[in-house]
Amino acid sequence: MPRFAANLSMMFNEVPFLDRFEAAAKAGFKAVEFLFPYDFAAADIAARLKDNGLQQVLFNAPPGDWTKGERGQAALPGRQAEFREGFKRALDYAAALSCPRIHVMSGLAPAGVAHDSMTGTLAANLAWAAEQANPAGVKPVIEPINHRDIPGFFLNTLAQGAAVIEAVGPDKVGLQFDLYHCQITEGDLVKRVEKYLPITAHMQVADNPGRNEPGTGEVNWPFVFKKIDELGFRGWIGCEYRPAAETVAGLGWFAPYKG
């Protein structure tokens, strides 16, 4: 049966961030993810995880200046030192939270920078990150993101992500397969899951259009989830969606997967 993790950056926004762990546990989730932990002490987050019997399964490495529109530096030539400093900070949080996955954001493609140069920078940064992370049981992951949500994001297609992962080594770096982004950019979800499952370390889900909970849009999610399960995916699927209304009221789709 698919295993779903609540994304606490998007879900349970009815309460302050540190209270969302309890809300997620009461709703039946056994695991959580979120965008960034860095505004809170790792010890405080770890305590909320322990108190509510939750597993932390994913968060993002520092993305640069988020408030100024930056969305990562991993593929940006000349930003390697900043990337390494941020990733080391992420590893400290991963150790404190017993988190096995860190999402490394590629960043926005600057005008005039060659695609091959960015690809090479991304691969080199990921290889370095894997050297730091893998001995601690942590696997960096990369995520293709659609141009509608983040215009200009460097990594867009699953094939592009797969090529980088193969260059670095799928034992060292994994794919964060976001079904919402894939539906917008490429579609054909089940066939793409079949193709890229061997390198997939984490999945995420939201319906399209609207990025709301499953069942609010165009995708037949019971069919997709059944196929993912039949194909043998045993990782976590993060619920990175914006509830259409109150979070708990929109969890009817989740009822069959509690356990």
DAVEN-V37619 format. One record per residue. N is the residue number from 1. RES is the residue in one small letter. SS is DSSP state (H for helix, E for strand, L for the rest). Layout:
n=N res=RES ss=SS
n=N res=RES ss=SS
//
This chain:
n=1 res=m ss=L
n=2 res=p ss=L
n=3 res=r ss=E
n=4 res=f ss=E
n=5 res=a ss=E
n=6 res=a ss=E
n=7 res=n ss=E
n=8 res=l ss=L
n=9 res=s ss=L
n=10 res=m ss=L
n=11 res=m ss=L
n=12 res=f ss=L
n=13 res=n ss=L
n=14 res=e ss=L
n=15 res=v ss=L
n=16 res=p ss=L
n=17 res=f ss=H
n=18 res=l ss=H
n=19 res=d ss=H
n=20 res=r ss=H
n=21 res=f ss=H
n=22 res=e ss=H
n=23 res=a ss=H
n=24 res=a ss=H
n=25 res=a ss=H
n=26 res=k ss=H
n=27 res=a ss=L
n=28 res=g ss=L
n=29 res=f ss=L
n=30 res=k ss=L
n=31 res=a ss=E
n=32 res=v ss=E
n=33 res=e ss=E
n=34 res=f ss=L
n=35 res=l ss=L
n=36 res=f ss=L
n=37 res=p ss=L
n=38 res=y ss=L
n=39 res=d ss=L
n=40 res=f ss=L
n=41 res=a ss=L
n=42 res=a ss=H
n=43 res=a ss=H
n=44 res=d ss=H
n=45 res=i ss=H
n=46 res=a ss=H
n=47 res=a ss=H
n=48 res=r ss=H
n=49 res=l ss=H
n=50 res=k ss=H
n=51 res=d ss=H
n=52 res=n ss=L
n=53 res=g ss=L
n=54 res=l ss=L
n=55 res=q ss=E
n=56 res=q ss=E
n=57 res=v ss=E
n=58 res=l ss=E
n=59 res=f ss=E
n=60 res=n ss=E
n=61 res=a ss=L
n=62 res=p ss=L
n=63 res=p ss=L
n=64 res=g ss=L
n=65 res=d ss=L
n=66 res=w ss=H
n=67 res=t ss=H
n=68 res=k ss=H
n=69 res=g ss=L
n=70 res=e ss=L
n=71 res=r ss=L
n=72 res=g ss=E
n=73 res=q ss=L
n=74 res=a ss=L
n=75 res=a ss=L
n=76 res=l ss=L
n=77 res=p ss=L
n=78 res=g ss=L
n=79 res=r ss=L
n=80 res=q ss=H
n=81 res=a ss=H
n=82 res=e ss=H
n=83 res=f ss=H
n=84 res=r ss=H
n=85 res=e ss=H
n=86 res=g ss=H
n=87 res=f ss=H
n=88 res=k ss=H
n=89 res=r ss=H
n=90 res=a ss=H
n=91 res=l ss=H
n=92 res=d ss=H
n=93 res=y ss=H
n=94 res=a ss=H
n=95 res=a ss=H
n=96 res=a ss=H
n=97 res=l ss=H
n=98 res=s ss=L
n=99 res=c ss=L
n=100 res=p ss=L
n=101 res=r ss=E
n=102 res=i ss=E
n=103 res=h ss=E
n=104 res=v ss=L
n=105 res=m ss=L
n=106 res=s ss=E
n=107 res=g ss=L
n=108 res=l ss=E
n=109 res=a ss=L
n=110 res=p ss=L
n=111 res=a ss=L
n=112 res=g ss=L
n=113 res=v ss=L
n=114 res=a ss=L
n=115 res=h ss=H
n=116 res=d ss=H
n=117 res=s ss=H
n=118 res=m ss=H
n=119 res=t ss=H
n=120 res=g ss=H
n=121 res=t ss=H
n=122 res=l ss=H
n=123 res=a ss=H
n=124 res=a ss=H
n=125 res=n ss=H
n=126 res=l ss=H
n=127 res=a ss=H
n=128 res=w ss=H
n=129 res=a ss=H
n=130 res=a ss=H
n=131 res=e ss=H
n=132 res=q ss=H
n=133 res=a ss=H
n=134 res=n ss=H
n=135 res=p ss=H
n=136 res=a ss=H
n=137 res=g ss=L
n=138 res=v ss=L
n=139 res=k ss=E
n=140 res=p ss=E
n=141 res=v ss=E
n=142 res=i ss=E
n=143 res=e ss=L
n=144 res=p ss=L
n=145 res=i ss=L
n=146 res=n ss=L
n=147 res=h ss=L
n=148 res=r ss=L
n=149 res=d ss=L
n=150 res=i ss=L
n=151 res=p ss=L
n=152 res=g ss=L
n=153 res=f ss=E
n=154 res=f ss=L
n=155 res=l ss=L
n=156 res=n ss=L
n=157 res=t ss=L
n=158 res=l ss=H
n=159 res=a ss=H
n=160 res=q ss=H
n=161 res=g ss=H
n=162 res=a ss=H
n=163 res=a ss=H
n=164 res=v ss=H
n=165 res=i ss=H
n=166 res=e ss=H
n=167 res=a ss=H
n=168 res=v ss=H
n=169 res=g ss=L
n=170 res=p ss=L
n=171 res=d ss=L
n=172 res=k ss=L
n=173 res=v ss=E
n=174 res=g ss=E
n=175 res=l ss=E
n=176 res=q ss=E
n=177 res=f ss=E
n=178 res=d ss=E
n=179 res=l ss=H
n=180 res=y ss=H
n=181 res=h ss=H
n=182 res=c ss=H
n=183 res=q ss=H
n=184 res=i ss=H
n=185 res=t ss=H
n=186 res=e ss=L
n=187 res=g ss=L
n=188 res=d ss=L
n=189 res=l ss=H
n=190 res=v ss=H
n=191 res=k ss=H
n=192 res=r ss=H
n=193 res=v ss=H
n=194 res=e ss=H
n=195 res=k ss=H
n=196 res=y ss=H
n=197 res=l ss=H
n=198 res=p ss=H
n=199 res=i ss=H
n=200 res=t ss=E
n=201 res=a ss=E
n=202 res=h ss=E
n=203 res=m ss=E
n=204 res=q ss=E
n=205 res=v ss=L
n=206 res=a ss=L
n=207 res=d ss=L
n=208 res=n ss=L
n=209 res=p ss=L
n=210 res=g ss=L
n=211 res=r ss=L
n=212 res=n ss=L
n=213 res=e ss=L
n=214 res=p ss=L
n=215 res=g ss=L
n=216 res=t ss=L
n=217 res=g ss=L
n=218 res=e ss=L
n=219 res=v ss=L
n=220 res=n ss=L
n=221 res=w ss=H
n=222 res=p ss=H
n=223 res=f ss=H
n=224 res=v ss=H
n=225 res=f ss=H
n=226 res=k ss=H
n=227 res=k ss=H
n=228 res=i ss=H
n=229 res=d ss=H
n=230 res=e ss=H
n=231 res=l ss=L
n=232 res=g ss=L
n=233 res=f ss=L
n=234 res=r ss=L
n=235 res=g ss=L
n=236 res=w ss=E
n=237 res=i ss=E
n=238 res=g ss=E
n=239 res=c ss=E
n=240 res=e ss=L
n=241 res=y ss=L
n=242 res=r ss=L
n=243 res=p ss=L
n=244 res=a ss=L
n=245 res=a ss=L
n=246 res=e ss=L
n=247 res=t ss=L
n=248 res=v ss=H
n=249 res=a ss=H
n=250 res=g ss=H
n=251 res=l ss=H
n=252 res=g ss=H
n=253 res=w ss=H
n=254 res=f ss=H
n=255 res=a ss=H
n=256 res=p ss=H
n=257 res=y ss=H
n=258 res=k ss=L
n=259 res=g ss=L
//
